Amino acid sequence: MHGQLKDHPLAELIHEISDARLSGALRLARESVKAVVYFGEGQTLAAFMNLRAHRLVEILRRTGAVDAERLDAVVREGMNDEQVGAAIVRAGLLSASELWRLQTRQSSETLREMLRWTECEWSFDARVRLAGEYRAQPNAPQLLIECGRNFSHEIISRRMGDEDETVAPTARATEKIEADIQLMPNEAFVLSRISGPTRMGEVVAVSGLPAELTLRAVYALALGGLLERGRWLCALPTELTGGTRARAAAATEDAVRDADTQQDAQAQQKPIEAREANSLSVVEELFARAGGATHYEVLGVRRTVSLDEVKRAYYSHAKRFHPDLFRRDADPELQQRIDAAFAKIAQAYEVLKDTSLRAAYDLKLMKRKSGGPTPRVAESDAQAVQDEARTRPTGEANDARRESPLHSDAERKFRQGMSALEQNDLTRARTLFKEAALLVPKEARYRAYFGRTLAHDKATRRQAESELLAAIALDAENASYHVMLAELYLEIALRRKAEEELQRALALEPGNAPARRLLEQLRGAR
């Protein structure tokens, strides 16, 4: 079978072959340049290209692993890469293990170059096997993840545009990370938020990161075999793959449906009084949200929010608060109040989704704050929040944001976590901080202290870094978060990174004593 890379990126083809545990050769042709990747039961065995720069002899010369004169004396014209390797080992120029490392480098560099190709013809032949003993396997999962990071936003949107698609961790995800794969902080963080089959829309919601960043992380993780996607676009025929991917997708979708069915059954088993109590709790949350002072507070979004995020926030509220959901339990008077409250959410959405209406509304808000006709435009969202806080009585700035039961519960868990931390009960503190961060992922304090407790355990330090970086992204001017991250970097011997974070902390807060003390210790230890 054959096709074009413009229709199926090479990274997806390699993942599909690996996922189906196929053996064979994937060949690429771009004008006079030919390349091939060999597979054995899904494992990437080797990659070759006919460009001179990717031949073994050139790798040996470029790395200086073998003296050039001695190399020329051993290598004969017309030798292939396997023959070159055998010749230099027989001549005692390299040991077998040294040759294997160089061959692995050759395959890795070749595969990395191939993954940059976007337009050429490909073909796969399941009958072909790699001859000889050449088995210098490149780290294909790592290279596929790196490739996924570099795709354009348009490609990611096309490949990951279904909010109802399900993703789930693979059985050996943790083992693969520890052995072979280095993740970016955002990738590790997104992976930590997916504990079982989860719809993409929910993954974006719980990550607290921008949608584009979350989708890119999921795509890269799926390419690397750390996540199973429910709806890949397949290039190979099902008679070749044996329906492997279809079965995996069906299993993932079934797991989600089973979970939903179980939740529905449990809901039906609840007493009517319990359902009514839960309904009233949601109604109270609706009333609290509708009482926001601005359209942004009503939707629960920042002033700098994108149009996509406005839509996502509204649809999320519609699922929870639409008046039709309460007609069975609410009396006419309560239903009227619910209709009016939801109308405020709908009105906020209608204004903020329209560019011109939103611009006029923003101008109105700024005039209200400045008290005059000439508005002062805030340079950042953080500055806008500070400006808004100055127009309210002390302590009122965050009331609207935290008056809902969701935020109240998160704040209560955070305070309990701080109490546990003071008592040196790290396990309980970590659990409470995690629960708070899951409830309100955009609250920097929750993420920072969750990361700080994770940093005490070697097994969770990668996730700790992700949480602390997320906290800094949410509140970049908080010096203490930079200090926490510096402490983590010191624990894992990343001294340069630690020093950079301490310098950032002191730039924000020159009198920060912990930052000064750590920086002096760091420089004194040199």
VEXDREN-2710 file (C-alpha; in Angstrom, 1 decimal):
% VEXDREN-2710
k/r/px/py/pz
1/MET/0.0/0.0/0.0
2/HIS/1.1/3.6/-0.6
3/GLY/0.1/7.2/-0.2
4/GLN/1.2/10.8/0.3
5/LEU/2.6/12.4/3.5
6/LYS/0.4/15.4/2.9
7/ASP/-2.5/13.1/3.7
8/HIS/-0.9/11.1/6.5
9/PRO/2.1/12.6/8.3
10/LEU/5.1/10.2/8.7
11/ALA/4.8/10.4/12.5
12/GLU/1.3/9.0/12.4
13/LEU/2.3/6.3/9.9
14/ILE/5.1/5.1/12.2
15/HIS/2.8/5.2/15.2
16/GLU/0.1/3.2/13.3
17/ILE/2.6/0.5/12.3
18/SER/4.0/0.3/15.9
19/ASP/0.5/0.2/17.3
20/ALA/-0.5/-2.7/15.1
21/ARG/2.8/-4.5/15.9
22/LEU/3.6/-4.9/12.2
23/SER/6.9/-6.0/10.6
24/GLY/8.1/-4.7/7.3
25/ALA/9.6/-1.7/5.5
26/LEU/8.2/1.9/5.2
27/ARG/9.8/3.5/2.2
28/LEU/9.9/7.2/1.3
29/ALA/10.9/8.8/-2.0
30/ARG/11.4/12.5/-2.6
31/GLU/12.9/13.1/-6.0
32/SER/16.4/11.4/-5.9
33/VAL/16.4/11.0/-2.1
34/LYS/15.3/7.6/-0.9
35/ALA/14.8/6.6/2.8
36/VAL/13.5/3.5/4.6
37/VAL/12.4/2.6/8.1
38/TYR/12.4/-1.1/9.1
39/PHE/10.0/-2.5/11.7
40/GLY/9.9/-5.8/13.6
41/GLU/6.7/-6.6/15.5
42/GLY/6.1/-2.9/15.9
43/GLN/9.6/-2.0/17.1
44/THR/11.5/0.6/15.0
45/LEU/14.7/-1.4/14.1
46/ALA/16.6/1.0/11.9
47/ALA/16.4/4.0/9.5
48/PHE/18.5/4.6/6.4
49/MET/18.8/7.3/3.8
50/ASN/20.9/7.5/0.6
51/LEU/22.1/11.0/1.4
52/ARG/25.8/11.0/2.0
53/ALA/25.5/12.9/5.3
54/HIS/23.5/10.0/6.8
55/ARG/25.8/7.2/5.8
56/LEU/27.8/5.4/8.5
57/VAL/31.1/6.4/7.1
58/GLU/30.2/10.1/7.4
59/ILE/28.9/9.6/11.0
60/LEU/32.3/8.1/11.9
61/ARG/34.2/11.0/10.3
62/ARG/32.0/13.7/11.7
63/THR/32.2/12.3/15.3
64/GLY/35.9/11.6/15.1
65/ALA/35.2/8.2/16.5
66/VAL/37.8/6.6/14.2
67/ASP/41.0/8.2/12.9
68/ALA/40.4/9.3/9.3
69/GLU/43.5/7.7/7.8
70/ARG/42.8/4.3/9.5
71/LEU/39.1/4.5/8.4
72/ASP/40.1/5.1/4.8
73/ALA/42.5/2.2/4.9
74/VAL/39.7/-0.2/6.1
75/VAL/36.6/1.0/4.1
76/ARG/36.4/0.0/0.5
77/GLU/34.3/1.6/-2.3
78/GLY/30.8/0.2/-2.6
79/MET/30.6/-1.1/1.0
80/ASN/27.1/-0.8/2.5
81/ASP/26.7/0.4/6.1
82/GLU/26.6/-3.1/7.6
83/GLN/29.8/-4.1/5.8
84/VAL/31.5/-0.9/7.0
85/GLY/30.6/-1.6/10.6
86/ALA/31.8/-5.2/10.3
87/ALA/35.1/-4.1/8.8
88/ILE/36.0/-1.5/11.4
89/VAL/35.2/-3.9/14.3
90/ARG/37.4/-6.7/12.6
91/ALA/40.2/-4.1/12.3
92/GLY/39.9/-3.3/16.0
93/LEU/39.1/0.4/15.4
94/LEU/35.9/0.1/17.4
95/SER/34.3/-2.3/19.8
96/ALA/31.0/-3.9/19.0
97/SER/29.3/-1.8/21.7
98/GLU/30.9/1.5/20.4
99/LEU/29.7/0.6/16.9
100/TRP/26.2/0.0/18.2
101/ARG/26.1/3.4/19.8
102/LEU/27.1/5.1/16.5
103/GLN/24.7/3.0/14.5
104/THR/21.9/4.1/16.9
105/ARG/22.9/7.7/16.4
106/GLN/22.9/7.2/12.7
107/SER/19.3/5.8/12.8
108/SER/18.1/8.5/15.1
109/GLU/19.5/11.3/13.0
110/THR/18.1/9.8/9.9
111/LEU/14.6/9.3/11.4
112/ARG/14.6/12.8/12.8
113/GLU/15.4/14.1/9.3
114/MET/12.7/12.0/7.7
115/LEU/10.1/13.2/10.2
116/ARG/10.7/16.8/8.9
117/TRP/9.4/15.8/5.5
118/THR/5.8/16.9/4.8
119/GLU/5.4/16.1/1.1
120/CYS/6.5/12.9/-0.6
121/GLU/5.3/9.4/-1.6
122/TRP/5.4/6.6/0.9
123/SER/4.8/2.8/0.6
124/PHE/4.7/0.0/3.2
125/ASP/5.6/-3.6/2.4
126/ALA/4.9/-6.1/5.2
127/ARG/6.9/-8.8/3.5
128/VAL/10.3/-7.1/3.7
129/ARG/12.7/-7.9/6.6
130/LEU/15.9/-6.2/7.7
131/ALA/18.8/-8.3/6.6
132/GLY/21.8/-9.1/8.7
133/GLU/22.4/-8.4/12.4
134/TYR/21.9/-4.6/12.2
135/ARG/19.6/-3.7/15.2
136/ALA/20.5/-0.1/16.2
137/GLN/17.1/0.9/17.4
138/PRO/16.4/4.7/17.5
139/ASN/14.3/6.0/20.4
140/ALA/11.2/6.3/18.1
141/PRO/8.7/7.3/20.8
142/GLN/10.9/10.3/21.8
143/LEU/11.4/11.4/18.2
144/LEU/7.6/11.1/17.5
145/ILE/6.8/13.3/20.5
146/GLU/9.4/15.8/19.4
147/CYS/7.8/15.8/15.9
148/GLY/4.3/16.3/17.4
149/ARG/5.5/19.4/19.2
150/ASN/6.5/21.1/15.9
151/PHE/3.3/20.6/13.9
152/SER/1.4/23.8/13.0
153/HIS/-1.7/24.9/14.9
154/GLU/-3.8/24.2/11.8
155/ILE/-2.6/20.6/11.6
156/ILE/-3.2/20.0/15.3
157/SER/-6.7/21.5/15.0
158/ARG/-7.6/19.2/12.1
159/ARG/-6.2/16.1/13.8
160/MET/-7.6/16.9/17.3
161/GLY/-10.8/18.8/16.6
162/ASP/-13.3/16.4/18.1
163/GLU/-14.2/17.3/21.7
164/ASP/-16.0/14.0/22.2
165/GLU/-13.0/11.9/21.2
166/THR/-11.7/9.9/24.2
167/VAL/-8.1/9.4/25.3
168/ALA/-6.7/7.1/27.9
169/PRO/-3.2/6.3/29.4
170/THR/-1.6/3.3/27.9
171/ALA/-0.8/0.4/30.1
172/ARG/3.0/1.1/30.2
173/ALA/3.0/4.9/30.0
174/THR/4.9/5.3/33.4
175/GLU/7.4/2.7/32.5
176/LYS/8.1/4.3/29.1
177/ILE/8.6/7.7/30.6
178/GLU/11.1/6.4/33.3
179/ALA/13.0/4.4/30.7
180/ASP/13.1/6.3/27.4
181/ILE/11.1/9.5/27.2
182/GLN/11.7/13.0/28.4
183/LEU/8.5/15.2/28.4
184/MET/8.1/18.9/28.4
185/PRO/6.5/20.3/31.6
186/ASN/3.1/20.9/29.9
187/GLU/3.1/17.4/28.5
188/ALA/3.8/15.8/31.8
189/PHE/1.2/18.0/33.4
190/VAL/-1.5/17.1/30.9
191/LEU/-0.6/13.4/31.2
192/SER/-1.0/13.6/34.9
193/ARG/-4.6/14.9/34.5
194/ILE/-5.7/11.8/32.5
195/SER/-6.2/8.9/34.9
196/GLY/-8.6/6.9/32.7
197/PRO/-10.7/7.2/29.6
198/THR/-11.5/10.9/29.3
199/ARG/-13.2/13.0/26.6
200/MET/-11.0/15.6/24.9
201/GLY/-13.3/18.4/26.0
202/GLU/-12.9/17.4/29.6
203/VAL/-9.1/17.1/29.2
204/VAL/-9.0/20.7/28.0
205/ALA/-11.2/21.9/30.9
206/VAL/-9.3/20.2/33.7
207/SER/-5.8/21.0/32.4
208/GLY/-6.3/24.8/33.0
209/LEU/-3.9/25.4/30.1
210/PRO/-4.8/27.1/26.8
211/ALA/-6.7/24.8/24.5
212/GLU/-4.1/24.9/21.8
213/LEU/-1.3/23.9/24.2
214/THR/-3.4/21.1/25.7
215/LEU/-4.3/19.6/22.2
216/ARG/-0.7/19.8/21.1
217/ALA/0.4/18.0/24.3
218/VAL/-2.2/15.2/23.8
219/TYR/-1.3/14.8/20.2
220/ALA/2.4/14.4/21.0
221/LEU/1.7/12.0/23.9
222/ALA/-0.5/9.9/21.6
223/LEU/2.2/9.8/18.9
224/GLY/4.7/8.6/21.5
225/GLY/2.5/5.8/22.7
226/LEU/1.7/7.3/26.1
227/LEU/-2.0/7.9/25.4
228/GLU/-4.5/5.9/23.4
229/ARG/-6.8/8.0/21.1
230/GLY/-10.2/6.8/20.3
231/ARG/-10.3/8.3/16.7
232/TRP/-7.1/8.2/14.8
233/LEU/-7.2/8.8/11.0
234/CYS/-5.8/5.5/9.7
235/ALA/-3.7/5.1/6.5
236/LEU/-3.2/1.3/6.5
237/PRO/-6.0/-1.1/5.6
238/THR/-7.7/-3.0/8.4
239/GLU/-6.9/-6.4/6.8
240/LEU/-3.2/-5.5/7.4
241/THR/-3.5/-4.2/10.9
242/GLY/-6.1/-6.8/11.9
243/GLY/-8.4/-4.0/13.3
244/THR/-5.9/-3.4/16.2
245/ARG/-6.6/0.3/16.3
246/ALA/-10.4/-0.1/15.8
247/ARG/-10.5/-2.5/18.7
248/ALA/-8.5/-0.2/20.9
249/ALA/-10.7/2.8/20.0
250/ALA/-13.9/0.7/20.7
251/ALA/-12.5/-0.4/24.0
252/THR/-11.8/3.2/25.0
253/GLU/-15.2/4.4/23.9
254/ASP/-16.9/1.5/25.7
255/ALA/-15.0/2.3/28.9
256/VAL/-16.3/5.9/28.8
257/ARG/-19.9/4.7/28.0
258/ASP/-19.7/2.1/30.8
259/ALA/-18.6/4.9/33.2
260/ASP/-21.4/7.1/32.1
261/THR/-23.9/4.3/32.3
262/GLN/-22.7/3.4/35.8
263/GLN/-23.0/7.1/36.9
264/ASP/-26.5/7.2/35.4
265/ALA/-27.5/4.0/37.2
266/GLN/-26.1/5.4/40.5
267/ALA/-28.0/8.6/40.0
268/GLN/-31.2/6.7/39.4
269/GLN/-30.7/4.8/42.6
270/LYS/-30.3/8.0/44.7
271/PRO/-33.4/8.9/46.7
272/ILE/-35.5/11.7/45.3
273/GLU/-34.6/13.9/48.3
274/ALA/-30.8/13.6/47.4
275/ARG/-31.4/14.5/43.8
276/GLU/-33.4/17.5/44.9
277/ALA/-30.7/18.6/47.3
278/ASN/-28.1/18.3/44.6
279/SER/-30.3/20.3/42.2
280/LEU/-30.7/23.1/44.8
281/SER/-27.0/23.2/45.2
282/VAL/-26.5/23.7/41.5
283/VAL/-29.2/26.4/41.5
284/GLU/-27.4/28.2/44.2
285/GLU/-24.3/28.1/42.2
286/LEU/-26.2/29.4/39.2
287/PHE/-27.5/32.4/41.2
288/ALA/-24.0/33.1/42.5
289/ARG/-22.6/33.1/39.0
290/ALA/-25.4/35.3/37.6
291/GLY/-24.6/37.8/40.3
292/GLY/-21.2/38.6/38.9
293/ALA/-20.4/42.3/38.5
294/THR/-19.3/42.0/34.9
295/HIS/-20.0/39.8/31.9
296/TYR/-16.5/38.3/32.5
297/GLU/-17.3/37.3/36.0
298/VAL/-20.7/35.9/35.0
299/LEU/-18.9/33.6/32.5
300/GLY/-16.0/33.0/34.9
301/VAL/-13.3/34.0/32.4
302/ARG/-10.5/36.6/32.3
303/ARG/-10.5/39.9/30.4
304/THR/-7.9/38.5/27.9
305/VAL/-9.9/35.4/27.2
306/SER/-10.1/34.2/23.5
307/LEU/-13.3/33.7/21.6
308/ASP/-12.9/29.9/21.7
309/GLU/-12.6/30.1/25.5
310/VAL/-15.7/32.3/25.7
311/LYS/-17.7/29.7/23.8
312/ARG/-16.3/26.8/25.8
313/ALA/-17.2/28.6/29.1
314/TYR/-20.7/29.3/27.9
315/TYR/-21.3/25.7/26.7
316/SER/-20.0/24.4/30.0
317/HIS/-22.4/26.5/31.9
318/ALA/-25.3/25.6/29.6
319/LYS/-24.7/21.9/30.4
320/ARG/-25.0/22.6/34.1
321/PHE/-27.4/25.5/34.4
322/HIS/-29.8/25.4/31.5
323/PRO/-33.4/26.1/32.9
324/ASP/-34.8/22.9/31.3
325/LEU/-32.7/20.8/33.7
326/PHE/-34.7/22.0/36.7
327/ARG/-38.3/22.1/35.5
328/ARG/-39.1/18.7/37.1
329/ASP/-38.1/19.8/40.6
330/ALA/-38.5/23.6/40.7
331/ASP/-41.8/25.3/41.5
332/PRO/-43.0/28.1/39.2
333/GLU/-41.5/31.0/41.3
334/LEU/-38.1/29.3/41.5
335/GLN/-38.2/28.4/37.8
336/GLN/-38.7/32.0/37.0
337/ARG/-35.6/33.0/39.0
338/ILE/-33.6/30.3/37.2
339/ASP/-34.8/31.6/33.8
340/ALA/-33.7/35.1/34.7
341/ALA/-30.3/34.0/36.1
342/PHE/-29.5/31.9/33.0
343/ALA/-30.6/34.8/30.8
344/LYS/-27.7/36.8/32.4
345/ILE/-25.2/34.1/31.4
346/ALA/-26.7/34.0/27.8
347/GLN/-26.5/37.8/27.7
348/ALA/-22.8/37.8/28.8
349/TYR/-22.1/35.3/26.1
350/GLU/-23.9/37.3/23.4
351/VAL/-21.8/40.3/24.2
352/LEU/-18.4/38.7/24.6
353/LYS/-18.6/36.4/21.5
354/ASP/-19.2/39.5/19.3
355/THR/-15.9/41.4/18.6
356/SER/-17.5/44.8/18.2
357/LEU/-19.9/44.4/21.2
358/ARG/-17.1/43.2/23.3
359/ALA/-14.9/46.2/22.4
360/ALA/-17.6/48.6/23.3
361/TYR/-18.3/46.8/26.6
362/ASP/-14.6/46.8/27.5
363/LEU/-14.4/50.6/26.8
364/LYS/-17.4/51.1/29.1
365/LEU/-15.7/49.1/31.9
366/MET/-12.5/51.1/31.6
367/LYS/-14.4/54.4/31.7
368/ARG/-16.1/53.2/34.8
369/LYS/-12.8/52.4/36.5
370/SER/-11.0/55.6/35.5
371/GLY/-14.0/57.8/36.4
372/GLY/-13.6/59.8/33.2
373/PRO/-14.0/59.7/29.4
374/THR/-10.3/58.8/28.7
375/PRO/-9.7/55.2/29.6
376/ARG/-6.3/53.8/30.6
377/VAL/-5.7/50.5/28.9
378/ALA/-4.2/47.9/31.2
379/GLU/-0.9/46.4/29.9
380/SER/-1.8/42.9/31.1
381/ASP/-4.6/40.8/32.6
382/ALA/-2.9/40.9/35.9
383/GLN/-2.8/44.7/35.8
384/ALA/-6.5/44.7/34.8
385/VAL/-7.4/42.6/37.9
386/GLN/-5.4/45.0/40.1
387/ASP/-7.2/48.0/38.6
388/GLU/-10.6/46.4/39.2
389/ALA/-9.6/45.5/42.8
390/ARG/-8.8/49.2/43.5
391/THR/-12.4/50.2/42.6
392/ARG/-13.9/47.9/45.2
393/PRO/-13.8/47.9/49.0
394/THR/-11.0/45.9/50.6
395/GLY/-11.5/42.2/50.4
396/GLU/-14.2/42.4/47.8
397/ALA/-12.1/41.9/44.7
398/ASN/-12.2/38.2/44.8
399/ASP/-15.6/37.6/46.4
400/ALA/-17.5/37.2/43.1
401/ARG/-14.9/34.7/41.9
402/ARG/-15.0/32.6/45.0
403/GLU/-18.6/32.8/46.1
404/SER/-19.7/29.7/44.3
405/PRO/-19.8/26.4/46.1
406/LEU/-17.0/25.1/43.8
407/HIS/-14.6/27.8/44.8
408/SER/-15.6/27.7/48.4
409/ASP/-14.9/23.9/48.5
410/ALA/-11.5/24.4/46.8
411/GLU/-10.6/27.2/49.3
412/ARG/-11.6/25.1/52.3
413/LYS/-9.4/22.2/51.0
414/PHE/-6.5/24.5/50.4
415/ARG/-6.7/25.9/54.0
416/GLN/-6.9/22.4/55.4
417/GLY/-3.8/21.5/53.3
418/MET/-1.9/24.5/54.7
419/SER/-2.8/23.3/58.2
420/ALA/-1.6/19.8/57.4
421/LEU/1.6/21.3/55.9
422/GLU/2.3/23.2/59.2
423/GLN/1.9/19.9/61.0
424/ASN/4.4/18.3/58.6
425/ASP/1.8/15.9/57.3
426/LEU/2.9/16.0/53.7
427/THR/0.8/13.1/52.5
428/ARG/-2.5/14.7/53.7
429/ALA/-1.3/18.2/52.5
430/ARG/-0.6/16.9/49.0
431/THR/-4.0/15.2/48.8
432/LEU/-5.8/18.3/49.8
433/PHE/-3.8/20.6/47.6
434/LYS/-4.4/18.2/44.7
435/GLU/-8.2/18.3/45.3
436/ALA/-8.2/22.1/45.4
437/ALA/-6.2/22.3/42.2
438/LEU/-8.5/19.9/40.4
439/LEU/-11.6/21.9/41.5
440/VAL/-10.1/25.3/40.4
441/PRO/-7.1/24.6/38.1
442/LYS/-6.6/28.3/37.4
443/GLU/-5.9/29.3/41.0
444/ALA/-2.1/29.7/41.1
445/ARG/-1.8/29.1/44.9
446/TYR/-3.4/25.7/44.7
447/ARG/-1.1/24.6/41.9
448/ALA/2.0/26.0/43.5
449/TYR/1.5/24.3/46.9
450/PHE/0.5/21.1/45.2
451/GLY/3.7/21.2/43.3
452/ARG/5.7/22.0/46.4
453/THR/4.4/18.9/48.2
454/LEU/5.0/16.7/45.1
455/ALA/8.7/17.9/45.1
456/HIS/9.3/16.0/48.3
457/ASP/9.0/12.6/46.5
458/LYS/11.5/11.7/43.8
459/ALA/8.9/9.8/41.8
460/THR/6.7/12.9/41.4
461/ARG/9.3/15.6/40.8
462/ARG/8.6/15.8/37.1
463/GLN/4.9/16.5/37.9
464/ALA/6.0/18.9/40.6
465/GLU/7.8/21.0/38.0
466/SER/4.7/21.0/35.8
467/GLU/2.5/22.3/38.7
468/LEU/5.0/25.0/39.7
469/LEU/5.4/26.1/36.1
470/ALA/1.6/26.3/35.8
471/ALA/1.4/28.4/38.9
472/ILE/4.0/30.8/37.5
473/ALA/2.1/31.0/34.2
474/LEU/-1.0/32.0/36.2
475/ASP/0.8/34.4/38.5
476/ALA/4.2/35.3/37.1
477/GLU/4.8/38.1/39.5
478/ASN/4.7/36.0/42.7
479/ALA/8.3/35.7/43.8
480/SER/7.6/32.8/46.2
481/TYR/6.6/30.5/43.3
482/HIS/9.9/31.1/41.6
483/VAL/11.6/30.2/44.9
484/MET/9.7/27.0/45.2
485/LEU/10.7/26.1/41.7
486/ALA/14.3/26.9/42.5
487/GLU/14.2/24.6/45.5
488/LEU/13.0/21.8/43.3
489/TYR/15.8/22.4/40.8
490/LEU/18.4/22.4/43.6
491/GLU/17.0/19.0/44.7
492/ILE/17.6/17.5/41.3
493/ALA/21.0/19.2/40.8
494/LEU/19.8/21.7/38.1
495/ARG/21.9/24.5/39.6
496/ARG/21.8/26.8/36.6
497/LYS/18.0/26.7/36.4
498/ALA/17.8/27.2/40.2
499/GLU/19.9/30.3/40.0
500/GLU/17.8/31.7/37.1
501/GLU/14.6/31.2/39.2
502/LEU/16.1/32.9/42.2
503/GLN/17.2/35.8/40.1
504/ARG/13.7/36.2/38.8
505/ALA/12.3/36.1/42.3
506/LEU/14.7/38.8/43.4
507/ALA/13.9/40.9/40.4
508/LEU/10.2/40.8/41.4
509/GLU/10.9/41.2/45.1
510/PRO/14.4/42.4/46.0
511/GLY/13.9/41.9/49.7
512/ASN/12.9/38.2/49.4
513/ALA/14.9/36.6/52.2
514/PRO/14.6/32.9/51.1
515/ALA/15.6/33.8/47.6
516/ARG/18.7/35.7/48.8
517/ARG/19.7/33.0/51.2
518/LEU/19.4/30.2/48.6
519/LEU/21.3/32.3/46.0
520/GLU/24.2/33.0/48.4
521/GLN/24.4/29.3/49.3
522/LEU/24.4/28.3/45.7
523/ARG/27.1/30.8/44.7
524/GLY/29.1/29.9/47.9
525/ALA/29.2/26.2/47.0
526/ARG/31.0/26.9/43.7
END
